[in-house]
Every structure is written in structure tokens, then in C-alpha cells.
Amino acid sequence: MAGFKDLKGQGHGPTLFMAFLYFDMSFMVWTMLGPLSTEIAEALALGGHIMTAGEKATLLSLPILSGAILRIVLGFGVDKLGAKMTALMSQMVVIVSLLTAYTMGDSITYEALLLVALGLGFAGASFAVALPQAGQWYPPKLQGVVLGIAGAGNIGVVIDFLFAPKIAELWGWSAVFGVGAVMAIIVFVAYAFIAKNAPSDIYTVRPKKVKDYIKLLGDKDTWWFSLFYAISFGGFVGFAGYMKVYLMNTYQADMSAFGVDVFNEENVKVIAGYFGALCIFAGAVLRPVGGNTADKIGGVKSLYFFYGMVALLVTLTATVKLPFFVAIFVLFLIMANLGMANGAVFQLVPQRFGKDIGIMTGLVGCAGGLGGTALIKTLGWSKGTFGGYTEGFLIFAAVVVVALVGLSMVKTRWRTTWGVQAGGRI
């Protein structure tokens, strides 16, 4: 049973670190609109555009949607051009998008923001590059912990929630994009010099054609993994992107009082960022733990527990008006279990589709982004239609239950077919 100590002497540590750093920076940029949602809405209102709940959900979900679709494109690029070249090309688009938002500043329009959001999707698509680049260096028995480490770059969203609202308070919301651009350029240069593609004696590149994608889409396991990741990663990125909106709409008075008492400040937007970061941190940092747990007890058994906890806690949030600090604790646990489920799903994917990991990371990653888009839009619809989030949470809980039923349907077949030769615990 593999663990973190087993990485010693295996693979290429600098590339694993850069894959993490590249994904961390990219994830921070990808979800940047979430913690700035209130500040951006206020800036647009001063310009005469009052965003509706639906428009706000659209803006927050657009980077997630474009990132989802682009994951397929970049997954194809990994097989055709190599992970490193694909990463550098997409990162250039991200840097240009950040600089565009920074230079336009308060004069930016809602339509221009939508275009910036589309460009930020390239950052979200980095998932389809960073994970296979790291995984290609390591054997099957270490895939859970390796892809968990690389995937833990989603801790970037925590950095967003901690610092973006405060930077916006001090220098304006557009300054956050300027800071992000500088950081992205630094990571771009470091990645260009340090990261390496796996040599042919460790990983043989097998360029795929469109028909190969179609063939994989004809495999029912592709759809099962897509469902599972649409829930785990989609849930994580969806809740992360909408966290500040939810907290501001539901617990603004509680956060304002807490801010005055503890932080001696009244900017509730900054306080919402702190609490959002706390909840999101759990899911980000525990992804490798989920992968490592799956390596030890099996991905299926791990997902049973993680999904079961999510379904229970989301239902609780939907049906009971929880006191503020209890609600924060429950959200913390929800994000923790979603993060660990992410690691567990990607402990299984490379064992089933090891020869097609580039494409599969793109396809399954796309499903994760689509899941996040759907969750944000569902929560926005719930708020706009019913004035609250009960219906949105219950719909998500029901989908998680569907995933639990799906696990029961596939576990025996997986363990008795490809799982026998997979090289890891199923």
C-alpha cells in the first residue's frame, strides 16, 4: 500500500512540484471572480448595470464552463504537443486575460467581463495538463498520491478568498487581476525552466485522433467516472465559486458582527472571504489524503464514505437553518469530503485508462467543470426563483445519492475485470 514516503527515489520531484505550482496558480486565477463577486457587482452598479441573481451566476459559472470544455482541448494537446508546451500556450492566454481586466478597471462592462471569464477558462483547463504531466512519471501504485499532490493545487482558491477581498478593499478590485498577472508570469517562467515531460523509457506518448475520443466516449466507464467527478470536483469548484455569494446572502449580519468584535472592521466582504477560505481550504488540502486513502483501502470504498457524508451534510444544510458557526463547520466538512473524493476518483481513473490518461483527464475533467457550472447555476436559480437555497442544495444531494447507487452497480464488475490487473486497490 503506497504512501507519501514511497515517492522517494521515484519519478521526478521537480516536475511534480511544478505541476502542483502551475495548477495552484491556475486554479487561483480560474476562481478569482468568486471572491470578487460583490466588489465587481458594486462597480458595475456605479456604471449603471445592476446584476440580477441570474447574471451573477452566469458570470461566476462561465470560467468553469469554458474551463470544462477546454480541458478536452488541452487533453488532446498533451498527447499531441506534450504537457509542457500545452501548458505554456494556455498560460499565455490566461496572462493576457488578467492584464485586460486590470487595464480596463472600473470602466469594464458586463460583456467585457464575460470575455475575460472565457479567457480565464484556460486556467481551469490546466487540470488536463498538470495531472497527466505528473502522473506520467510514476507507476500505477503511486497514482493516487501523485495525482492527489498535483491536484492539491486547487488550494489556489483558498488564496483567492484570503487575499482578493482585502486587496480589493485597499486598491480596488482590478488590482487583484494585476497582482494575479504578475504571479502568473513568475510561475510561467519557473515552469518553463524546471518542468519536464517524462522521457520515452518511462512514458510513451501515443498521439490520439478524434476517433479515439469517440471510442472512449463509447466506453460506459468513461461516463461513470464523468458522473463521479462531476459530483466531487463539480461540487468543490461550484461551492467554492458561489461561497461568497451564499455567505453574503445568508449570514451577512452574523459576519458583520463577528468582524467588528474580532477583526475590528466592518467590511463584511473581507470577513466573508476569510470564512470562505476556511471552508475551501479543507477540500483543497485534503485531496492528496483522499488519494492516499484510496490507495490503501480502494477507491470505491473511499467514495462510498465521502459521498455518503456529502449527501448527509448537504441535506442538513438544505433542511435546517443552522446557526452561523455550525453552518461554517458543516460547510467545512462538505468541502473536506468533496476534496477527498476528488483524490479517490483520480486514484481509479489512471488504473482503468492508463494508456489514455491524457484524453481521460480531459474528458473527466470536463465533466467536473460542467458539474460545477450546473451547481452554480442551480444555486442561482434557487435564489432567484424561491428566494433561498433549499431547493438548490436538495437537488445536489439527490445527485450525490445517484452516484452512490452507481457505485453499487459498478463495483463488482470493476474489481473482477480491469481491477485484477490494475496494479492498485479498487
C-alpha positions in Angstrom: 0.0 0.0 0.0 1.6 3.2 -1.3 2.1 6.3 0.7 3.9 9.6 0.6 7.2 8.1 1.7 7.1 5.8 -1.3 7.7 8.7 -3.6 11.3 8.9 -2.6 13.5 7.8 -5.4 10.6 7.6 -7.8 9.6 9.8 -10.8 10.8 13.4 -11.0 10.2 15.6 -7.9 10.8 19.0 -9.6 8.2 18.3 -12.2 5.7 17.1 -9.6 6.3 20.3 -7.7 5.9 22.5 -10.7 2.7 20.6 -11.8 1.4 21.5 -8.3 2.5 25.1 -8.5 1.2 25.6 -12.1 -2.2 24.1 -11.1 -2.2 26.1 -7.9 -1.6 29.4 -9.8 -4.1 28.4 -12.5 -6.8 27.4 -10.0 -6.4 30.7 -8.2 -6.9 32.6 -11.4 -9.7 30.4 -12.6 -11.9 31.0 -9.5 -10.9 34.7 -9.0 -14.3 36.1 -9.9 -15.9 34.2 -6.9 -14.3 36.1 -4.0 -14.6 39.4 -6.0 -18.3 38.9 -6.9 -19.6 41.5 -4.5 -17.0 44.1 -5.4 -17.5 43.7 -9.1 -21.3 43.9 -8.8 -20.9 47.2 -6.9 -18.5 48.6 -9.5 -20.9 47.6 -12.3 -23.8 49.2 -10.4 -21.9 52.5 -10.2 -21.7 52.3 -14.0 -25.5 51.7 -14.3 -25.6 47.9 -14.6 -27.4 46.2 -11.8 -26.6 42.4 -12.0 -29.5 40.1 -11.4 -29.0 36.8 -9.5 -29.0 35.0 -12.8 -26.4 37.3 -14.3 -24.2 36.9 -11.3 -24.4 33.1 -11.5 -23.7 33.3 -15.3 -20.5 35.4 -14.7 -19.3 33.1 -11.9 -20.0 29.9 -13.9 -18.6 31.0 -17.3 -14.9 30.4 -16.4 -16.0 27.0 -15.0 -17.9 26.2 -18.2 -15.2 27.3 -20.6 -12.5 25.6 -18.5 -14.6 22.4 -18.7 -14.7 22.4 -22.5 -11.1 23.5 -22.8 -10.0 20.5 -20.7 -10.8 18.3 -23.6 -8.9 20.5 -26.0 -5.8 20.7 -23.7 -6.0 16.9 -23.0 -5.7 16.5 -26.8 -2.8 18.9 -26.7 -1.0 16.9 -24.1 -1.0 13.9 -26.4 -0.1 15.9 -29.5 2.3 18.6 -28.3 3.3 17.3 -24.9 2.2 18.6 -21.5 4.9 21.3 -21.2 4.2 23.1 -24.5 0.4 22.8 -24.0 0.7 24.4 -20.5 2.9 27.3 -21.7 0.5 28.1 -24.6 -2.6 28.1 -22.5 -0.9 30.2 -19.7 -0.2 32.9 -22.2 -4.0 33.3 -22.9 -4.6 33.5 -19.1 -2.0 36.2 -18.6 -3.5 38.3 -21.4 -7.0 37.9 -19.9 -5.7 39.1 -16.5 -4.0 42.1 -17.9 -7.1 43.0 -19.9 -9.2 43.1 -16.7 -6.6 45.1 -14.9 -6.1 47.7 -17.6 -9.9 48.3 -18.1 -10.5 48.6 -14.4 -13.8 50.3 -13.3 -14.6 51.1 -16.9 -15.1 47.5 -17.7 -18.6 46.4 -18.9 -20.5 43.2 -18.0 -20.0 42.0 -21.6 -16.2 42.6 -21.4 -16.2 40.7 -18.1 -17.8 37.7 -19.8 -15.0 37.7 -22.3 -12.4 37.8 -19.5 -14.2 35.0 -17.8 -13.9 32.9 -21.0 -10.2 33.5 -21.1 -9.8 32.5 -17.5 -11.3 29.1 -18.6 -7.8 28.3 -19.9 -6.6 28.4 -16.3 -9.2 25.9 -15.2 -8.3 23.6 -18.1 -4.8 23.4 -16.7 -6.1 20.3 -14.8 -5.9 18.3 -18.0 -2.2 19.2 -18.3 -0.8 19.2 -14.7 -2.2 15.9 -13.6 -1.1 13.8 -16.6 2.3 15.5 -16.6 2.8 14.5 -13.0 1.3 11.0 -13.4 3.3 10.1 -16.4 6.4 10.0 -14.3 5.1 7.5 -11.7 3.9 3.8 -11.6 0.3 2.7 -11.1 0.6 2.0 -7.4 1.5 5.7 -6.7 -1.1 7.3 -8.9 -3.5 8.1 -6.1 -0.9 10.1 -4.0 0.9 11.6 -7.0 -2.3 12.9 -8.7 -3.5 14.0 -5.3 -0.5 16.1 -4.8 -0.7 17.7 -8.2 -4.4 18.2 -7.9 -4.0 19.8 -4.5 -3.1 22.9 -6.5 -6.8 23.7 -6.1 -5.7 25.3 -2.8 -5.3 28.3 -5.1 -8.9 29.2 -4.5 -8.1 29.5 -0.8 -5.5 32.1 -1.6 -8.2 34.0 -3.5 -10.6 34.1 -0.6 -8.0 35.1 1.9 -6.4 37.9 -0.1 -8.5 39.0 -3.0 -11.2 40.9 -0.9 -8.6 42.7 1.1 -6.6 43.7 -1.9 -9.8 44.9 -3.5 -10.6 46.9 -0.3 -7.2 48.6 -0.4 -6.6 49.3 -4.1 -9.7 48.3 -5.9 -11.0 45.0 -7.4 -9.0 45.4 -10.7 -5.7 45.4 -8.7 -6.4 41.8 -7.9 -6.1 41.0 -11.6 -2.9 42.9 -11.8 -1.4 41.0 -8.9 -2.6 37.8 -10.5 -0.9 38.7 -13.8 2.4 39.3 -12.1 2.2 36.0 -10.2 1.2 34.1 -13.4 4.2 35.5 -15.2 6.6 34.4 -12.5 5.1 30.9 -12.5 5.2 30.8 -16.3 9.0 31.5 -16.3 9.7 29.0 -13.5 7.6 26.3 -15.2 9.4 26.8 -18.5 12.8 26.1 -16.9 12.0 23.4 -14.3 9.2 21.2 -15.5 10.0 18.3 -17.9 8.0 15.9 -19.9 8.5 12.2 -19.0 11.1 10.5 -21.2 10.1 7.8 -23.6 11.6 5.0 -21.5 9.2 5.9 -18.6 6.1 7.0 -20.6 5.5 6.5 -24.3 3.4 9.2 -26.0 0.6 7.8 -28.1 -1.0 10.7 -30.0 -4.7 10.3 -30.3 -7.1 11.2 -33.0 -10.7 12.4 -32.8 -11.9 8.9 -33.3 -10.0 7.9 -30.1 -12.1 10.3 -28.2 -15.2 9.0 -29.7 -14.1 5.4 -28.9 -13.6 6.3 -25.2 -17.0 8.0 -25.1 -18.4 4.7 -26.2 -17.0 3.1 -23.0 -19.5 3.1 -20.2 -16.8 3.5 -17.6 -16.0 6.9 -19.1 -19.5 8.0 -18.3 -19.4 6.6 -14.8 -16.1 8.4 -14.0 -17.5 11.5 -15.5 -20.5 11.4 -13.2 -18.4 10.7 -10.2 -16.1 13.6 -10.9 -18.9 15.9 -11.9 -20.1 15.5 -8.3 -16.8 15.6 -6.4 -14.9 18.2 -8.3 -18.1 19.9 -9.6 -19.3 20.2 -6.1 -16.0 21.5 -4.8 -15.5 24.2 -7.5 -19.2 25.0 -7.6 -19.4 25.7 -3.9 -16.1 27.5 -3.9 -17.2 29.8 -6.7 -20.5 30.6 -5.1 -19.3 30.5 -1.5 -19.1 34.3 -1.0 -22.4 35.0 -2.6 -24.1 32.3 -0.4 -22.5 33.6 2.8 -23.3 37.3 1.9 -26.9 36.4 1.2 -27.5 34.1 4.1 -25.2 35.2 7.0 -24.2 38.8 6.3 -25.4 40.1 9.7 -23.5 37.3 11.6 -20.3 38.0 9.7 -20.6 41.7 10.1 -20.9 41.4 13.9 -18.1 38.9 14.1 -15.9 41.2 12.1 -16.5 44.2 14.4 -15.9 42.1 17.5 -12.8 40.1 16.4 -11.2 42.0 13.5 -12.3 45.5 14.5 -13.5 46.2 10.9 -16.9 46.4 9.3 -16.1 45.3 5.8 -18.3 42.2 5.7 -16.9 41.3 2.2 -13.5 40.7 3.7 -15.0 38.6 6.5 -16.9 36.5 4.0 -13.6 35.9 2.3 -12.0 34.6 5.5 -14.8 32.2 6.2 -15.0 31.1 2.6 -11.2 30.4 2.6 -11.6 28.3 5.8 -14.2 26.0 4.2 -12.5 25.7 0.9 -9.1 25.1 2.5 -10.4 21.7 3.8 -11.3 20.4 0.3 -8.1 21.7 -1.3 -5.6 20.4 1.2 -7.2 17.1 1.8 -7.3 16.0 -1.9 -4.0 14.1 -1.5 -5.3 12.5 1.7 -8.3 11.2 -0.4 -6.0 9.7 -3.0 -3.7 8.2 -0.4 -6.8 6.7 1.4 -8.0 5.2 -1.9 -4.5 3.7 -2.5 -4.8 1.9 0.9 -8.4 0.8 1.1 -9.6 1.1 -2.5 -11.2 3.9 -4.5 -14.7 2.5 -4.4 -14.8 2.1 -0.6 -13.4 5.6 -0.1 -16.1 7.1 -2.4 -18.8 5.3 -0.5 -17.8 7.1 2.6 -17.0 10.6 1.1 -20.2 10.7 -1.0 -22.3 9.5 1.9 -21.0 12.2 4.2 -21.7 14.9 1.5 -25.2 13.7 0.9 -26.0 13.8 4.6 -24.4 17.2 5.3 -25.9 18.9 2.2 -29.3 17.7 3.1 -28.8 19.0 6.6 -27.8 22.4 5.3 -30.9 22.4 3.0 -33.5 21.5 5.6 -32.3 23.2 8.8 -31.5 26.8 9.3 -28.2 26.3 11.1 -26.6 28.8 13.4 -23.7 30.6 11.7 -20.8 28.8 13.2 -22.5 25.4 12.9 -23.2 26.2 9.3 -19.5 27.1 8.7 -18.4 23.8 10.3 -20.9 21.8 8.1 -19.6 23.6 5.0 -16.1 22.8 6.1 -16.9 19.1 6.3 -18.8 19.2 3.0 -15.7 20.7 1.2 -13.4 18.3 3.0 -15.3 15.3 1.8 -15.6 16.6 -1.7 -11.9 17.3 -1.8 -11.0 13.8 -0.7 -13.5 12.3 -3.2 -11.6 14.2 -5.9 -8.4 12.3 -4.9 -10.3 9.0 -4.8 -11.8 9.3 -8.2 -8.3 10.0 -9.7 -6.9 7.1 -7.9 -9.2 4.9 -10.1 -9.0 6.7 -13.5 -5.4 6.0 -14.4 -5.8 2.4 -13.3 -8.7 1.9 -15.7 -7.4 4.2 -18.6 -3.6 4.3 -18.0 -2.8 4.3 -21.8 -5.3 7.1 -22.4 -4.7 9.2 -19.3 -4.3 12.5 -21.3 -7.6 12.2 -23.0 -9.4 10.8 -20.0 -8.1 13.6 -17.7 -9.6 16.0 -20.3 -12.9 14.2 -20.6 -13.4 13.5 -16.9 -12.1 17.0 -16.0 -14.6 18.4 -18.4 -17.4 16.6 -16.7 -16.1 18.1 -13.4 -16.2 21.6 -14.8 -19.7 21.0 -16.2 -20.8 19.8 -12.8 -19.5 23.0 -11.2 -21.2 25.1 -13.8 -24.5 23.3 -13.2 -24.2 23.7 -9.4 -23.6 27.4 -9.6 -26.5 27.9 -12.0 -28.7 25.7 -9.8 -28.0 27.7 -6.7 -28.5 31.0 -8.6 -31.8 29.7 -10.0 -32.9 28.6 -6.5 -32.1 32.0 -5.0 -33.8 33.9 -7.9 -36.9 31.7 -8.0 -37.5 30.8 -4.3 -35.6 33.5 -2.5 -33.3 30.9 -0.8 -31.0 27.9 -1.4 -33.0 24.9 -0.1 -34.1 23.6 -3.5 -30.6 24.0 -4.9 -29.0 22.1 -2.1 -31.6 19.3 -2.2 -31.1 18.8 -6.0 -27.3 18.4 -5.4 -27.9 16.0 -2.6 -30.2 13.9 -4.8 -27.4 13.7 -7.5 -24.9 12.5 -4.9 -27.3 9.7 -3.9 -27.5 8.8 -7.6 -23.7 8.4 -7.6 -23.9 6.2 -4.5 -26.3 3.9 -6.4 -24.0 4.0 -9.4 -21.0 2.8 -7.3 -23.1 -0.1 -6.1 -23.8 -1.0 -9.8 -20.2 -1.0 -11.0 -18.0 -2.1 -8.1 -18.2 -5.8 -8.6 -17.5 -5.6 -12.4 -14.6 -3.2 -11.8 -13.0 -5.4 -9.2 -13.4 -8.6 -11.3 -12.4 -7.2 -14.7 -9.8 -4.5 -15.2 -9.2 -4.2 -11.5 -7.5 -7.5 -11.4 -4.5 -6.2 -13.5 -4.8 -2.6 -12.4 -1.8 -2.6 -10.1 -3.6 -0.7 -7.3 -6.6 -1.1 -4.9 -10.0 -0.8 -6.4 
